[in-house]
């Protein structure tokens, strides 16, 4: 997406600085988090238990103590009284049983007496007769609206919904929480299509001019401190939490900062905080390539397969698999050179095409959408893929955008990345003080890649998609405020046991990341789903859902090697 235009965009890590634009690659991949927003229904049959070791019954949580939160900077924001009431217009489809409020936090946690902002909240209430507590949720991104998630309908399984109020929030800089907006609609159109007119990166320059003070304070650690204020305002001694995708980075960061406050924490589709941006990009490229291969392998068994092999009983393999991958690669190569007509004034560019191709790979249920879009594109019509890409990034037919997700994603990504900056930035972190670029030294976007080994590595990791995912790290290289996070493991010593959930075929947060995070945390269990798709809880596996429910509601931690098969 706009931050790094690489496979890494969905998780909040910028692509490696060495991997420069070739074409302009995947735009707005952060929006892939919408794939986790719909809760799949489960049958009424008894759920199977995971394979593996015997579960452990956890002891009741010990008291975290009384008084203000652990961080002295939080003390001035303790004991807030949330005023719940009707949610603001426009109404959402799932508003019944939902109310809204706001929470006050400082813009800069290093200066808690300074400017303040309001964090938007939404709560789906559990029945009073069965309510046992509160579960705070985050859908990922970064920059996704937890308020919209909760207002859109149930985000947990029925058993959890009967026992917990579910509270979502819009992270600082996103949604209704002082949204960062650096480009208008037409400017964002051009940026996402890879057609920034006359700019090496319009979004970085736009945020330097319009980002404001908050731009330097939307990092994951600041959001984690906001989360502890929310825990306190909800009257909870411990934080019960469900984080998806980037929400796992938030949860792990919270656990590292406030281990004694951790309650029952589920991290689903985990990020590995120890990885560099370059390694993240390589791992995700490989994950996306694996998801594409799975789609091609399954293609002959789908009536809608666009690769000329539909109607078979066996998965594609050998020459048939190679042919299917080649058809996708050839199409993306052609679009990079000559964008497809769509029957409108907008054409399907490489950046929009790669977004539309990757998005449906996140769940088997959306593979037929990719069948139809690619089928039309192979026949020369890019309209269906363009519509898919635009819907995916929240672009309305009138050219407006439904949220600032794209821009919030980039702001968080660049602040939390270890991508090196090309131009020096003044020490204050004020976007207005960013040193201007010298046009004479600004690299031409068409200049061949200077780091051929890096180019070779990502192409080797993803032979089909890699050349189109090697994209624009220029946004974060030119970002007007310096990065604040260095990759490092998180151990969260002293925290209650945390449940990490990973899917073996996850294209966005590869399974080894879940394994790594579970091993880093001082007390954690890994629950594995053997299958395809991004994240696992609420995605149709009764085994996964039941195991998560038992952990959240009964304090039962899955045993060693716990594995579910879809």
MOZI-V513657 format. One record per residue. SS is DSSP state (H for helix, E for strand, C for the rest). OMEGA is omega in radians with two decimals (NA if undefined). Layout:
BEGIN
ss->[SS & SS]
omega->[OMEGA & OMEGA]
END
This chain:
BEGIN
ss->[C & C & C & C & C & C & H & H & H & H & H & C & C & C & C & C & C & C & C & C & C & C & C & C & C & C & C & C & H & H & H & H & H & H & H & H & C & C & C & C & C & C & C & C & C & C & C & C & C & C & E & C & C & C & C & E & E & C & C & C & C & C & C & C & C & C & C & C & C & C & C & H & H & H & H & H & H & C & C & C & C & C & C & C & E & C & C & C & C & C & C & C & C & C & C & C & C & E & E & E & E & E & E & E & E & E & C & C & H & H & H & C & C & C & C & E & E & E & E & E & E & E & E & E & C & C & C & C & C & C & C & C & E & E & E & E & E & E & C & C & C & C & C & C & E & H & H & H & H & H & H & C & C & C & C & C & C & H & H & H & H & H & H & E & E & E & E & E & E & E & C & C & C & C & C & C & C & C & C & C & C & C & C & C & H & H & H & H & H & H & H & H & C & C & C & C & C & C & C & C & C & H & H & H & H & H & H & H & H & H & C & C & H & H & H & H & H & C & C & H & H & H & H & H & H & H & H & H & H & H & H & H & H & C & C & C & C & C & E & E & E & E & E & E & C & H & H & H & H & H & H & H & H & H & H & H & H & C & H & H & H & E & E & E & E & E & E & E & C & C & C & C & C & C & C & C & H & H & H & H & H & H & H & H & H & H & H & H & H & H & H & H & H & H & H & H & H & H & H & C & C & C & C & C & C & C & C & C & C & C & C & C & C & C & C & C & C & H & H & H & H & H & H & H & H & H & H & H & H & H & H & H & H & H & H & H & H & C & C & E & C & C & C & C & C & C & C & E & C & H & H & H & H & H & H & H & H & H & H & H & H & H & C & H & H & H & H & H & H & H & H & H & H & H & H & H & H & H & C & C & C & C & H & H & H & H & H & H & H & H & H & H & C & C & E & C & C & C & C & C & E & C & C & C & H & H & H & H & H & H & H & H & H & H & H & C & C & C & C & C & C & C & C & C & E & C & C & C & C & C & H & H & H & E & C & C & C & C & C & C & C & C & C & C & C & C & C & C & C & C & C & H & H & H & H & H & H & H & H & H & H & C & C & C & C & H & H & H & H & C & C & C & C & H & H & H & H & C & C & C & C & C & C & C & C & C & C & C & C & C & C & C & C & C & C & C & C & E & E & E & E & E & E & E & E & C & C & C & C & C & H & H & H & H & H & H & H & H & H & H & C & C & C & E & E & E & E & E & E & E & E & E & C & C & C & C & C & C & C & C & C & H & H & H & H & H & H & H & H & H & H & H & H & H & C & E & E & C & C & C & C & C & E & E & E & C]
omega->[-2.96 & -3.07 & -3.09 & -3.05 & 3.10 & 3.11 & -3.07 & -2.97 & -3.05 & -3.02 & 3.10 & 3.04 & 3.12 & 3.08 & -3.09 & -3.10 & -3.09 & -3.05 & -3.06 & -3.07 & 2.96 & -2.91 & 2.79 & -2.95 & -2.84 & 3.11 & 2.95 & 3.14 & 3.05 & -3.12 & 3.08 & 3.11 & 3.13 & 3.11 & -3.12 & -2.99 & 3.14 & -3.12 & 3.14 & 3.13 & 3.12 & -3.14 & 3.13 & 3.14 & 3.11 & -3.09 & 3.05 & 3.08 & 3.11 & 2.95 & 3.09 & -3.09 & -3.13 & 3.11 & 3.13 & 3.05 & -3.07 & 3.06 & 3.05 & -3.13 & 3.10 & -3.11 & 3.08 & -3.12 & 3.14 & 3.11 & -3.06 & 3.09 & -3.05 & -3.12 & -3.13 & -3.14 & -3.12 & -2.99 & -3.12 & -3.13 & -3.13 & 3.04 & 3.05 & 3.08 & -3.13 & 3.14 & -3.11 & 3.13 & -3.13 & 3.13 & -3.11 & 3.07 & 0.00 & 3.12 & 3.10 & -3.03 & -3.09 & -3.03 & -3.14 & -3.11 & -3.12 & 2.98 & -3.00 & 3.12 & 3.06 & -3.07 & -3.12 & 3.10 & 3.09 & 3.03 & -3.08 & -3.10 & 3.06 & 3.07 & -3.03 & 3.11 & -3.08 & -3.12 & -3.11 & 3.05 & -3.14 & 3.08 & -3.13 & -3.09 & 2.97 & -3.09 & 2.99 & -2.98 & 2.97 & 3.06 & -3.09 & -3.07 & -3.08 & -3.06 & -3.13 & -3.12 & -3.04 & 3.03 & 3.08 & -3.05 & 3.03 & -3.06 & 3.11 & -3.13 & 0.06 & 3.10 & 3.11 & -3.12 & 3.01 & 3.07 & 3.13 & 3.12 & -3.12 & -3.13 & -3.08 & -3.11 & -3.12 & 3.13 & 3.05 & 3.14 & -3.03 & -3.13 & 3.12 & -3.13 & 3.12 & -3.04 & -3.04 & 2.79 & 3.13 & -3.06 & 3.03 & -3.12 & 3.00 & 3.14 & 3.11 & 3.13 & -3.06 & 3.05 & -3.13 & -3.13 & -3.12 & -3.03 & 3.04 & -3.13 & -3.03 & -3.13 & 3.02 & -3.06 & 3.14 & 3.12 & 3.13 & 3.04 & -3.09 & -3.12 & -3.10 & 3.09 & -3.11 & -3.05 & 3.10 & -3.06 & 3.00 & -3.11 & 2.99 & 2.98 & -3.05 & -3.09 & 3.10 & 3.14 & 3.12 & 3.13 & 3.04 & -3.10 & -2.96 & -3.00 & 3.13 & -3.06 & -3.05 & -3.09 & -3.11 & -3.01 & 3.09 & 3.14 & -3.04 & 3.13 & 3.09 & 3.10 & 3.11 & 3.09 & 3.03 & -3.11 & 3.12 & 3.02 & 3.10 & 3.10 & -3.13 & -3.12 & 3.10 & 3.12 & -3.09 & 3.11 & 3.09 & 3.13 & 2.91 & -2.88 & 2.98 & 3.11 & 3.10 & 3.03 & 3.12 & 3.07 & 3.05 & 3.07 & 3.10 & -3.13 & 3.13 & 3.10 & 3.08 & -3.12 & 3.10 & -3.13 & -3.01 & -3.03 & -3.11 & -3.12 & -3.11 & 3.04 & 3.05 & -3.02 & 3.12 & -3.13 & -2.94 & -3.05 & -2.85 & 2.92 & 3.08 & -3.06 & -3.10 & -3.02 & 3.00 & 3.11 & -3.13 & -3.14 & 3.07 & -3.12 & 3.14 & -3.13 & -3.12 & 3.08 & 3.11 & 3.12 & 3.11 & 3.08 & 3.10 & 3.11 & 3.10 & 3.11 & 3.13 & 3.11 & -3.14 & 3.14 & -3.10 & -2.96 & -3.10 & -3.09 & 3.12 & -3.13 & -3.07 & -3.07 & -3.09 & -2.98 & 3.08 & -3.11 & -3.08 & 3.01 & 3.13 & 3.12 & -3.06 & 3.07 & 3.11 & 3.08 & 3.07 & -3.10 & -3.14 & 3.09 & 3.13 & 3.13 & 3.14 & 3.11 & 3.14 & 3.12 & 3.11 & -3.14 & -3.12 & 3.12 & -3.14 & 3.08 & -3.13 & -3.13 & 3.11 & -3.14 & -3.04 & -3.11 & -3.08 & 3.01 & -3.07 & -3.06 & 3.10 & 3.14 & -3.13 & 3.12 & 3.09 & 3.11 & 3.11 & -3.12 & 3.12 & -3.14 & -3.11 & 3.06 & -3.11 & 3.12 & -3.04 & -3.03 & -3.09 & 3.14 & -3.05 & 3.13 & 3.13 & -3.09 & -3.10 & 3.09 & 3.09 & 3.07 & 3.10 & 3.08 & -3.05 & -3.13 & 3.13 & 3.10 & 3.10 & -3.10 & 3.10 & 3.08 & 3.06 & -3.10 & -3.11 & -3.02 & -3.07 & 3.10 & 3.09 & 3.13 & 3.13 & -3.14 & -3.11 & 3.09 & -3.08 & 3.14 & 3.07 & 3.13 & 3.13 & 3.12 & -3.14 & 3.08 & 3.07 & 3.13 & -3.04 & 3.12 & 3.08 & -3.05 & -3.08 & -3.09 & 3.09 & 3.10 & -3.10 & -3.11 & 3.13 & -3.12 & -3.07 & 3.14 & -3.08 & -3.10 & 3.05 & 3.07 & 3.12 & 3.10 & 3.12 & -3.09 & 3.12 & 3.12 & -3.13 & -3.02 & -3.09 & -3.09 & 3.12 & -3.12 & -3.10 & -3.09 & 3.12 & -3.13 & 3.14 & 3.08 & 3.03 & -3.10 & -3.10 & -3.11 & 3.13 & -3.08 & 3.04 & -3.14 & -3.10 & -3.12 & -3.14 & -3.12 & 3.14 & -3.08 & -3.11 & 3.08 & 3.12 & 3.08 & -3.13 & -3.10 & -3.10 & 3.06 & 3.08 & 3.13 & -3.09 & -3.05 & -3.11 & -3.03 & -3.02 & -3.13 & -3.13 & 3.08 & 3.06 & -2.89 & -2.79 & 2.97 & -3.07 & -3.13 & -3.11 & 3.07 & -3.08 & -3.07 & -2.98 & 3.05 & -3.07 & 3.04 & -3.06 & -3.04 & 3.04 & 3.14 & 3.14 & 3.08 & 3.03 & -3.12 & 3.14 & 3.11 & 3.12 & 3.14 & 3.00 & -3.13 & -3.09 & 3.12 & 3.07 & -3.12 & -3.14 & 3.12 & -3.02 & -3.14 & -3.13 & -3.09 & -3.03 & 3.09 & -3.00 & -3.05 & 3.12 & 3.09 & 3.10 & 3.10 & -3.11 & -3.13 & 3.14 & 3.14 & 3.12 & -3.08 & -3.04 & 3.10 & -3.09 & 3.00 & 3.10 & 3.06 & -3.01 & 2.93 & 3.09 & -3.09 & -3.10 & 3.01 & -3.10 & -3.07 & -2.98 & -3.07 & 3.13 & -3.07 & 3.04 & 3.10 & 3.13 & 3.13 & 3.11 & -3.07 & -3.12 & 3.13 & 3.10 & 3.11 & -3.13 & 3.08 & -3.08 & -2.96 & -3.08 & 3.13 & 3.12 & -3.10 & 3.12 & -3.11 & -3.13 & 3.12 & -3.10 & -3.05 & 3.04 & 3.07 & -3.10 & NA]
END
